[in-house]
């Protein structure tokens, strides 16, 4: 196993090292995928994925030896990384972090060559790093009961409609769903997270036997966890169309609200074999292009509560 393959991406070429290296071993019903398969998928999905990546600091989930090897989370670009990759230096306690920013296909393919299976993005952009333009609700079931996830997504979507916040759905490629709201980028992280927690508490109070906002697992029982912790400064969420580090190479995939009723829907419905077909349907076409302010929605939520 060795060698390299050169891939053209716009004005640049990217070398894929050891393209035959198996990253996703074939186990049980799961299909085997190599690094070449990963790079080919990211190259094909790039036109649909890049709008969700551009201008956002990233955290990389790397598996240099595939799923059977060690995993590590990488925030900082390394000295050997190409200087043409965009980046942003973000302050942290005692120093700074130099995050990669994936603004083009060449960067996406380079990260794939580095066995960055999953890309996790900030909810803010580099031109407003402390003001998120996304709000994410992670519907995390206690087990593998996807029916509970469907109901929670529908209930959350209806609540967000009542306070006039359009929302979008995405499978996670793991166990649950993400419900995503576009913000106007005028609110700080603390305000956004506090609002998300108020929405989640309102929903959990209305369905106490099925839903919870308890952060500790021992306090949740069999209830679905409405996780809003990603809505904090320097926290991240998986990028639409990113591959997840699980057998079969499932993909976190945007879906329409109508697809929530599809009996074949599951959190790992799409893989690198078919996620591009779903991308071409433009499942978020009904979502307004401009994000909303939280003030009017907060007043409507307070009135409901």
VEXDREN-2710 file (C-alpha; in Angstrom, 1 decimal):
% VEXDREN-2710
k/r/px/py/pz
1/UNK/0.0/0.0/0.0
2/UNK/1.5/3.3/-1.0
3/UNK/2.0/5.8/-3.8
4/UNK/0.2/9.0/-4.5
5/UNK/-2.6/10.3/-6.7
6/UNK/-2.8/13.9/-7.9
7/UNK/-6.3/15.5/-7.9
8/UNK/-7.0/18.8/-9.7
9/UNK/-9.1/21.3/-7.7
10/UNK/-9.6/24.6/-9.4
11/UNK/-6.2/26.3/-9.8
12/UNK/-4.5/23.9/-7.5
13/UNK/-3.5/20.2/-7.4
14/UNK/-3.7/18.1/-4.3
15/UNK/-1.6/15.0/-3.7
16/UNK/-3.5/12.1/-2.2
17/UNK/-1.1/9.9/-0.3
18/UNK/-1.7/6.1/0.0
19/UNK/-5.1/6.4/-1.8
20/UNK/-5.7/2.6/-1.3
21/UNK/-5.5/2.9/2.5
22/UNK/-8.6/1.5/4.1
23/UNK/-10.2/4.1/6.4
24/UNK/-13.6/2.3/6.8
25/UNK/-13.1/-1.4/7.2
26/UNK/-15.9/-3.6/5.9
27/UNK/-17.5/-5.2/8.9
28/UNK/-20.8/-7.1/8.9
29/UNK/-23.1/-5.3/6.5
30/UNK/-20.9/-2.2/6.4
31/UNK/-19.0/-1.6/3.1
32/UNK/-15.3/-1.0/3.0
33/UNK/-14.1/2.5/1.9
34/UNK/-10.6/3.8/1.2
35/UNK/-9.0/7.2/1.4
36/UNK/-9.5/7.5/-2.4
37/UNK/-13.2/6.9/-1.8
38/UNK/-13.3/9.6/0.9
39/UNK/-11.4/12.1/-1.4
40/UNK/-13.7/11.3/-4.3
41/UNK/-16.8/11.9/-2.2
42/UNK/-15.6/15.2/-0.9
43/UNK/-14.6/16.4/-4.4
44/UNK/-18.1/15.6/-5.7
45/UNK/-20.0/17.1/-2.8
46/UNK/-17.8/20.2/-2.6
47/UNK/-20.3/22.5/-4.5
48/UNK/-23.0/21.7/-1.9
49/UNK/-20.8/21.5/1.2
50/UNK/-18.6/24.6/0.7
51/UNK/-21.4/27.2/1.4
52/UNK/-21.6/25.6/4.9
53/UNK/-17.9/25.8/5.4
54/UNK/-16.7/29.1/4.0
55/UNK/-15.6/31.6/6.5
56/UNK/-15.9/29.3/9.6
57/UNK/-13.1/28.1/11.9
58/UNK/-12.9/24.3/11.9
59/UNK/-12.0/21.5/14.2
60/UNK/-10.8/18.4/12.5
61/UNK/-11.6/14.8/13.6
62/UNK/-8.7/12.8/12.2
63/UNK/-8.2/9.1/12.0
64/UNK/-4.8/8.6/10.3
65/UNK/-5.1/4.8/10.5
66/UNK/-8.8/4.6/9.8
67/UNK/-11.6/3.6/12.2
68/UNK/-9.5/0.9/13.8
69/UNK/-6.7/3.3/14.8
70/UNK/-6.5/6.2/17.2
71/UNK/-8.6/9.3/16.8
72/UNK/-7.6/12.8/17.7
73/UNK/-9.3/16.2/17.5
74/UNK/-7.2/18.9/15.9
75/UNK/-7.8/22.7/16.1
76/UNK/-4.5/24.1/15.1
77/UNK/-3.0/24.1/11.6
78/UNK/0.4/22.4/11.5
79/UNK/3.7/23.9/10.3
80/UNK/3.7/21.5/7.3
81/UNK/0.2/22.5/6.1
82/UNK/0.2/24.5/2.9
83/UNK/0.3/28.3/3.3
84/UNK/-2.6/28.7/0.8
85/UNK/-5.1/27.3/3.3
86/UNK/-7.0/30.1/4.9
87/UNK/-6.9/30.4/8.7
88/UNK/-7.9/32.5/11.6
89/UNK/-6.1/33.0/14.9
90/UNK/-8.5/33.0/17.8
91/UNK/-7.5/33.9/21.4
92/UNK/-7.8/31.4/24.1
93/UNK/-6.7/31.4/27.7
94/UNK/-2.9/31.6/27.7
95/UNK/-2.5/32.0/24.0
96/UNK/-4.2/31.5/20.6
97/UNK/-5.5/28.8/18.4
98/UNK/-4.9/28.9/14.6
99/UNK/-7.9/27.2/13.1
100/UNK/-8.1/26.2/9.4
101/UNK/-10.9/27.8/7.3
102/UNK/-12.1/25.7/4.4
103/UNK/-13.0/28.2/1.6
104/UNK/-12.3/26.0/-1.5
105/UNK/-12.3/22.5/-2.9
106/UNK/-8.5/22.2/-2.7
107/UNK/-8.6/22.8/1.1
108/UNK/-11.4/20.2/1.5
109/UNK/-9.4/17.6/-0.5
110/UNK/-6.2/18.4/1.4
111/UNK/-8.0/17.8/4.7
112/UNK/-9.4/14.5/3.4
113/UNK/-5.9/13.4/2.5
114/UNK/-5.0/14.1/6.1
115/UNK/-7.7/11.6/7.1
116/UNK/-9.9/14.3/8.5
117/UNK/-13.0/12.2/8.3
118/UNK/-15.3/14.6/10.0
119/UNK/-15.3/18.4/9.9
120/UNK/-16.8/20.3/12.9
121/UNK/-17.5/24.0/12.3
122/UNK/-18.0/27.0/14.5
123/UNK/-21.4/28.6/14.6
124/UNK/-19.9/32.0/13.8
125/UNK/-17.8/33.3/10.9
126/UNK/-14.4/34.9/10.9
127/UNK/-15.9/38.4/10.4
128/UNK/-18.0/38.1/13.5
129/UNK/-16.3/35.5/15.6
130/UNK/-18.2/36.2/18.8
131/UNK/-21.6/36.5/17.2
132/UNK/-23.1/33.2/15.9
133/UNK/-25.3/33.2/12.8
134/UNK/-26.5/29.6/13.5
135/UNK/-28.4/28.0/16.3
136/UNK/-28.2/24.3/16.7
137/UNK/-30.5/21.9/18.7
138/UNK/-29.0/18.4/18.9
139/UNK/-31.7/15.8/19.5
140/UNK/-29.8/13.0/21.3
141/UNK/-31.9/9.9/22.1
142/UNK/-31.1/7.6/25.0
143/UNK/-31.0/4.6/22.7
144/UNK/-31.6/3.8/19.1
145/UNK/-35.3/4.6/19.1
146/UNK/-35.6/6.9/16.1
147/UNK/-39.3/7.3/16.6
148/UNK/-38.6/9.4/19.7
149/UNK/-36.3/11.6/17.6
150/UNK/-38.9/12.1/14.9
151/UNK/-41.5/13.2/17.5
152/UNK/-39.1/15.6/19.2
153/UNK/-38.1/17.1/15.8
154/UNK/-41.7/17.7/14.9
155/UNK/-42.5/19.2/18.3
156/UNK/-39.4/21.5/18.2
157/UNK/-40.2/22.5/14.6
158/UNK/-43.8/23.4/15.5
159/UNK/-42.6/25.5/18.5
160/UNK/-40.0/27.3/16.4
161/UNK/-42.8/28.0/13.8
162/UNK/-45.0/29.5/16.6
163/UNK/-42.2/32.0/17.5
164/UNK/-41.6/32.6/13.8
165/UNK/-38.1/31.1/13.5
166/UNK/-37.8/29.1/10.3
167/UNK/-35.7/25.9/10.9
168/UNK/-34.0/23.2/9.0
169/UNK/-33.4/19.5/9.6
170/UNK/-30.2/17.4/9.3
171/UNK/-29.4/13.8/10.0
172/UNK/-26.3/13.5/12.1
173/UNK/-24.9/10.3/10.7
174/UNK/-24.8/9.1/14.2
175/UNK/-28.0/8.6/16.3
176/UNK/-30.2/11.7/16.1
177/UNK/-31.1/14.8/14.2
178/UNK/-30.0/18.4/14.3
179/UNK/-32.5/21.3/14.1
180/UNK/-30.8/24.4/12.8
181/UNK/-32.0/28.0/12.8
182/UNK/-30.3/30.8/10.8
183/UNK/-29.6/34.0/12.9
184/UNK/-28.7/37.5/11.7
185/UNK/-25.3/37.4/13.5
186/UNK/-26.1/40.4/15.7
187/UNK/-26.3/38.5/19.0
188/UNK/-23.4/37.3/21.2
189/UNK/-22.9/33.6/22.0
190/UNK/-24.2/33.9/25.6
191/UNK/-27.5/35.4/24.4
192/UNK/-27.9/32.8/21.7
193/UNK/-27.2/29.9/24.1
194/UNK/-29.6/31.3/26.7
195/UNK/-32.3/31.6/24.1
196/UNK/-31.7/28.0/22.9
197/UNK/-31.9/26.8/26.4
198/UNK/-35.2/28.6/27.0
199/UNK/-36.7/27.0/23.9
200/UNK/-35.5/23.6/24.9
201/UNK/-36.8/24.0/28.5
202/UNK/-40.2/25.1/27.1
203/UNK/-40.4/22.0/25.0
204/UNK/-39.2/19.7/27.8
205/UNK/-41.7/21.2/30.2
206/UNK/-44.5/20.4/27.8
207/UNK/-43.3/16.8/27.3
208/UNK/-41.6/15.8/30.6
209/UNK/-41.9/12.1/30.1
210/UNK/-40.1/12.1/26.7
211/UNK/-37.8/15.1/26.7
212/UNK/-35.1/16.5/29.0
213/UNK/-32.5/19.2/29.2
214/UNK/-30.6/17.5/32.0
215/UNK/-26.9/17.6/31.1
216/UNK/-26.0/14.5/33.2
217/UNK/-26.8/11.2/31.7
218/UNK/-27.9/9.7/35.0
219/UNK/-30.6/12.4/35.3
220/UNK/-32.1/11.7/31.8
221/UNK/-33.4/8.1/32.2
222/UNK/-34.9/7.0/28.9
223/UNK/-35.7/10.5/27.8
224/UNK/-34.3/12.2/24.7
225/UNK/-31.8/14.9/25.5
226/UNK/-32.3/18.4/24.0
227/UNK/-28.7/19.4/23.7
228/UNK/-28.0/23.1/23.3
229/UNK/-24.4/23.1/24.6
230/UNK/-23.0/23.6/21.1
231/UNK/-24.4/27.2/21.1
232/UNK/-21.4/28.5/23.0
233/UNK/-18.2/30.3/22.1
234/UNK/-15.6/28.0/20.6
235/UNK/-18.0/25.0/20.5
236/UNK/-18.6/23.3/17.2
237/UNK/-21.2/21.2/15.3
238/UNK/-20.8/18.7/12.5
239/UNK/-20.9/20.3/9.0
240/UNK/-23.7/19.4/6.6
241/UNK/-22.5/16.7/4.2
242/UNK/-19.5/15.7/6.4
243/UNK/-18.7/12.0/6.8
244/UNK/-19.0/10.5/10.2
245/UNK/-16.4/8.2/11.7
246/UNK/-18.6/5.2/11.9
247/UNK/-18.8/1.9/9.9
248/UNK/-20.2/2.3/6.5
249/UNK/-19.1/6.0/6.2
250/UNK/-22.5/7.6/7.0
251/UNK/-23.0/11.3/6.2
252/UNK/-24.6/14.1/8.1
253/UNK/-27.2/15.1/5.6
254/UNK/-29.7/18.0/5.3
255/UNK/-33.3/16.8/4.8
256/UNK/-36.6/18.6/4.2
257/UNK/-39.3/18.6/6.8
258/UNK/-41.5/16.4/4.5
259/UNK/-38.8/13.7/4.6
260/UNK/-39.3/13.4/8.4
261/UNK/-42.3/11.3/7.6
262/UNK/-40.4/8.9/5.3
263/UNK/-40.5/5.4/7.0
264/UNK/-37.1/4.7/5.7
265/UNK/-35.5/7.7/7.3
266/UNK/-32.8/7.1/9.9
267/UNK/-29.8/9.0/11.2
268/UNK/-27.5/7.0/9.0
269/UNK/-29.7/6.9/5.9
270/UNK/-27.1/8.5/3.7
271/UNK/-23.5/7.5/3.1
272/UNK/-20.7/8.6/0.8
273/UNK/-22.4/6.5/-1.9
274/UNK/-25.7/8.4/-2.1
275/UNK/-25.4/11.7/-0.1
276/UNK/-24.6/13.7/-3.2
277/UNK/-28.0/12.5/-4.7
278/UNK/-29.7/14.0/-1.7
279/UNK/-27.7/17.2/-2.0
280/UNK/-28.9/17.7/-5.5
281/UNK/-32.5/17.8/-4.3
282/UNK/-31.7/21.1/-2.4
283/UNK/-33.6/20.0/0.7
284/UNK/-33.2/23.4/2.5
285/UNK/-34.5/25.4/-0.4
286/UNK/-37.5/26.6/1.7
287/UNK/-35.2/28.1/4.3
288/UNK/-35.0/31.9/4.1
289/UNK/-31.5/33.2/3.0
290/UNK/-31.4/35.8/5.7
291/UNK/-31.2/34.9/9.4
292/UNK/-33.5/36.2/12.0
293/UNK/-33.1/38.4/15.1
294/UNK/-33.8/36.8/18.5
295/UNK/-35.6/39.7/20.1
296/UNK/-39.1/39.2/18.5
297/UNK/-38.8/35.4/18.9
298/UNK/-37.9/35.8/22.6
299/UNK/-40.9/38.0/23.2
300/UNK/-43.2/35.4/21.5
301/UNK/-41.5/32.6/23.5
302/UNK/-42.0/34.5/26.8
303/UNK/-45.7/34.9/26.0
304/UNK/-46.1/31.2/25.4
305/UNK/-44.3/30.3/28.6
END
